[in-house]
Structures are given as structure tokens and as C-alpha cells.
Amino acid sequence: MISLGETVTWRARYFGIYQTLTVQITAIESPVRFVDQMLSGAFASMHHTHLFEPHSAGTRMIDMFDYTSPLGPLGLLADWLFLKRYMTNLLRQRNSLIKQVAENAQGL
């Protein structure tokens, strides 16, 4: 389990370029939500809230992902052309994997 104030760093390839991102857990209200905020990485800023709500089929997970692209007007153009869609798809894929792992772990 992760704790308030902890940092997580990962390296991944996005658009063919390796990037290292570090986030810090800035809020935890277990089991309802936790928030991470980027300390360093590709975005000018990033704030990610993970919400968990009871649902008739189990738990609903909601992502609220706010970011500011780097490079000012060029970043805004990238958002409009492809980045917003790319980030939405990335979060959907990641959440699908989290769902599979969580549902398979229930039987352990």
C-alpha cells in the first residue's frame, strides 16, 4: 500500500521517446480516493485524482486527470491534434488492466 507523501518514479516510452516521470501522493482518503501530483516529467503540470465509488457490480473507479502540456502554444496545439485523445486512451487501457488484475485477485 502506498502512503501519503511517498513518491513513485517510472520510465516508459510515449510516442517513441523514453520519459521518466515522478509523482508524489498528495492526498489519501482510503478507500474513497487518492491523489498524485507530478514532481518531474513531461508535462508542465499534472494532477491525477483516483476516485472509488460503490456500484451494484462492485466498485466504480473514476479518473480525474488534469495536465498542462509543455511548450505553451505548441503544447496547446498538440493537445488539440492528438495528446488529449492519446491520454484518454492510455488511461482507459491502464484502467482495463487494473480491473482485470483486481477481479482475478479476488479469488486469492
N, C-alpha and C positions, 0 to 999 in steps of 0.2 A: 504494500500500500504506500502511496506517496503522501508526503506531509507538506503542510504549509511552509513556504519558503524554500523548498527543495527546487533544484534545477534539473532539467533534462536537456541533454545535448544529443543531436543525431546528425548524421550525414546522409544525404540522399541526392539522387540525380533528378533534376527537374529540367525539362527542355534540353536534355543532353549535357547539362552543366552540373558538376558536383557542388553542393552547397552544404554548409554547416549552419544549423540553427540551434539556438539555446533559448529555452523558455523557463520561466520561474512560476511556480504555483503561488498565486497571489490571494486565493480565497478557496476555502473548502467548507462546505456545509453538507456533510455526509448524512444521508445518502442522496441528497437533493441536487447538489451541484458542486462543481469545482471550476476554477478559472485559471488559465495560464496566460502569461504575457511574455512576448518576445523580448529577450535581453540583447540578442545579437542575431543577425541573419539577413536574409534577402530583402525583407520589407522595411520600409521606413518606420512602420509600427505594426503590431499585431496583438490583438486581444481576443481570446477564444474562451467562451463560456460553454460548459458542458452541463446540460440540464437533464434530469431523470425524473419522469413522472409515472405514477401507477397507470396501468392501462389494462383493459379487460383481457388482453392476450399476454400480459406480463408487464414489461416496462417499456416506456417510450423514451428514446434518447433524442434530445434536441441539441443541435449545434448552433451557436450564435458566433459567427466568425467575422470579426471586423479587422480590416487591414488597410494600410495606406501603402500604395506602391511607391517604390523609389523613383527617382528621376523626374519628379514634377510633372509637367505636361506630357512628357513621353510616357511616363507610367500611367497617367490617365488614359492615354490613347491605347496602351497595352491592355488596360482593364476593359475598355470598350470592345476592342478587337477580339481578345481571346482569354485574358487572365481570369476574369470573373467566372466564365464558363469552366475553365480548367480547374480552378479551385473548388467549385461546386462539385464537379465530377470526382475530384480527388477525395473530398470529404465523404461523398456517397460510397465510393469504393472502400474506403477505410472503415466506415461505419458498417458496411455489409460484412467485412471480415470480423470486426468486433462482435457483431451479432452471432455469426457462426461459431466463433470461439466460446462466447458466453453460453449459448444454447447447448453446445457439446459438453461444456464443463459442468452443467447442472447435474448430469448423471454420475459424476465422480464421487 
